[in-house]
Amino acid sequence: MKIIHTSPNKIEKINDSGIFGDCLFFSTNEYMMTQSDIVYVYSLEISEEKICAVYDLYDEEIIRNIAEVLEISEDDAERVLNSRDTVWDHGGGGEIDWWVQGKQGECAKRMGFEAANGRDEQGHVYIVPMIDRENDLVLERIDND
């Protein structure tokens, strides 16, 4: 299946130092999350068998990390990881919510998948760990306003 990512910047090298780790966010529908005059539209081909639903995510180390950061129990952290709860349910805010989305992508990768399938403020989203996968991105076009 073909999924789409939009960016205000040309993607040349992906690292894991951002709030989302090495994850990029994709959708089957193109949407813009930037006020930039220039938008780079990328696509990625991914097999549906290589996508894990966030509801199925589980990793003890990631759960412990979420518990520590949010200062909550590991049971609550597991519910945050698999989106049965939100960080907002446990006193967290926007940046922590984004950080958890990065952890969801990391967890999917640890479980042998290429992406986690969930929901965010834009709707249906694919969270894809992309370190060393720049060549998998296809630049579809550059929009200039």
N, C-alpha and C positions, 0 to 999 in steps of 0.2 A: 504494500500500500504506500501511497505517496503522502507525506506529511510536510507542512509548510512552517518555516520560521522566518520572522522579519526582524531586521536589525537596523539601527541607525548608523552602524559602522560595518565596514568590510571585515569579514572574518578571515583572518590569516593564520592565527595560532590560538588554540584554545588551551587555557590553563585551569588549574583548580583553586585559584586564589580568590575567586569571587564569592559573593554571598550564597550562590547556588552551587558552589563547588565547580565541577566541570560540566554541569548540566545546561543544556539549551532546552527551550520550550517550543513545542510544535503543536500544530492543530491541523485538522483536515480542512478547515476554513481559514483563509488568510485574514489576519487582523493586525492592526498597528497598535503598538504600545509606546509610541514615541511622538514627540512634537517636531522631530527633525525634518528638515526640508528634503533630505535624502534618505531613502529607505531601500535597503538591500533585501531582496526576497530570495530565500533559499528553500530548496526542497531536499528531502531525504527519503530514500526508499527503505522500507522496513517490513519484515514479515510479521504478520499478526501473531504468529506463534512465539515470537521473540519479545512480546509485550506482556508485562505482568500488571494486573489490576492492583491499584494501591491497597485495596482491601485484603489482598493476599500477602502483603509484605511482612517479613519477619526476619530480624537479625538481632541477637542478644546484645552485641556490642553497640550497635546503633541505638537500640532502645535504652541502654544504660546512659549513653551520651545525651540523648534527648531528656532523660530523667534528670540528669545533672544540670543541664543548661536551664531547663524550665523549673527545676527544684520541685519535681513531682514524683510520685511513685512510678516504678517500672511498669505496673499495670496500666496506669494512665498514659505513660509514654508510649506504650505499645498501641493504645487506642489513637494517640496523636499520629504515630507513624503510619497506621493503616487507615487514617482519615475517619475513624468512627467518632473521634473527638477532634476539635481544632485547638490550636494554641490559644485562641481567644477564650476557650472554655477553661483554661488553666492560667489565666493572667498574662499571657504573652501578647505580642503585638505584631505589626507588619513585617519587620525585618526578621523576627524569629520564625514567622510563618513561611517566609521565603527560604530561610535556612532549612526548615523542615522539608520543604519541597526538594531541595538539593539532596537531603538525606534520603528521601524516597527514591530518587534516581540512583544514588549510591547503593541503596539496599537492593534495588532491582538488579543492578549489575553484579553485586555479590551473590545473588541468587541464580545467576546465569542468564539473565535476560538483558536485552538491549535498551529497554525503556520501561517506565512505569506509566500507567494510564490512569488519570484521575480528573479532578475538576479544580478549577481556580476561578478567580473573579471574571474571567472571560468565557468560562464554560469548560467544555471538554479539552483536556490538555494531555500531551505526551511529554514526559520528562525524560530526556535522553542524555546520559553521560556521554561526553564527546571528546574527551582527551585523546589525542593522537588519531582522531577520526575526521580531521578537517577535509581530507580528500573525499569523504563520503558525501559532503555537502555539495549540492549543485546550485550555483548562482543562476536563478531563473531570469532575474532582471533587476535593474536599478531604477527606482522611481524618483524623479526630481520634481519638486513642486515649485 
